Amino acid sequence: MWKCGDIMSKFIDSIIGHAIGDAMGVPIEFESRERLFVSPITKMIGYGSHDVEAGTWSDDTSMEIATIDSFINKGYFDCSDIMMNFYYWLKDSKFTAAGVVFDAGRTCIQSIINFSKGYELDRCGQNDTYSNGNGSLMRILPIALYSYYKELKEEEIVKLTNDVSSLTHAHEISKLGCYIYVRYVMFLLSGMDKRKSYEELKRINYDYYSLKSQDNYKRLIKDDISKLPVDEIKSSGYVVDTLEASIWVLLNYNSFEESIIGAINLGDDTDTVGAVTGSMAGILYGYDHIPKDWLAELKKRDYLIELALKFEKAVICGKNL
């Protein structure tokens, strides 16, 4: 059992890793893989796809830290309070790197609008099959950290993951994608290497979710995603594609730097693939192995570190659910 006062550097490692991957991908979001393979991005740059400076992270990190901020203030995951933070992010540009919201997904926007109109919380999120973008996967890292350090039981992990995903993405495919990510991150946090963690991921009983939803993740949880050639890996905004791409990159590259460069140069939804990959690579390789020039460029780095430490303290020293 973790004790108050213990140093849990993985909070910083994963949260900063997430923000680095996000910021690296922002300037080339929607770029084609073909172009990036010819002229790959290997350093932090600005502008490009969005009119923001180098080191600026997007909605991926904003919604993640909005979730963390709520937990710090409430001492637990209060879904209504989290949604209020999402509303402040979208309306007032709170929790942003540059004081402006420049990238927001359709499903997230509609869910937040529903909340602002007074919809019941369980009716805010979108649950149709066309609302399975990666907008809950990109912000679910805090649930993985909490679930691991609080040693939650399996049914508690499933419920918490489903509840937080469903604030915006309520379809089972999205909820299952978040759960797969949460469990993989938890294996990494336990100290297992990336391959052992992946083998354990495939041994999980996924019966909390329908066979139909499980089938969407067959290449990931039944086969071996790492053995597929890059041409068979998609990096779109579809939650399945993003999760597959991120774990494929993690399994096929051997440093933080290689993982981020590999992830963002797949093209398409580069900020989210970069962010999800970065969160896991941060756990594997640690803050000290993130390139110093990338860290120097990262917007609000000290703020993110302070937030990570406050979240760590709230989780380790605070009360359980």
ABEGO torsion letter per residue (X at the ends): XBBBGBBBAAAAAAAAAAAAAAAAAAAABGBBAAAAAABBBABBBBEEABBBBBGBBBAAAAAAAAAAAAAAAAGBBBAAAAAAAAAAAAAAGBGBAAGBBABBBAAAAAAAAAAAAGBBAAAABBABAAAABAAAAAAAAAAAAAAAAAGBBAAAAAAAAAAAAAAABABAAAAAAAAAAAAAAAAAAAGBBAAAAAAAAAABBAAABBAAAAAAAAAAAABBAAABBAAABBABABAAAAAAAAAAAAAABABAAAAAAAAAAAEEBAAAAAAAAAAAAAAAAEAAABBAAAAAABBGAAAAAAAAAAAAAAAAABBBX
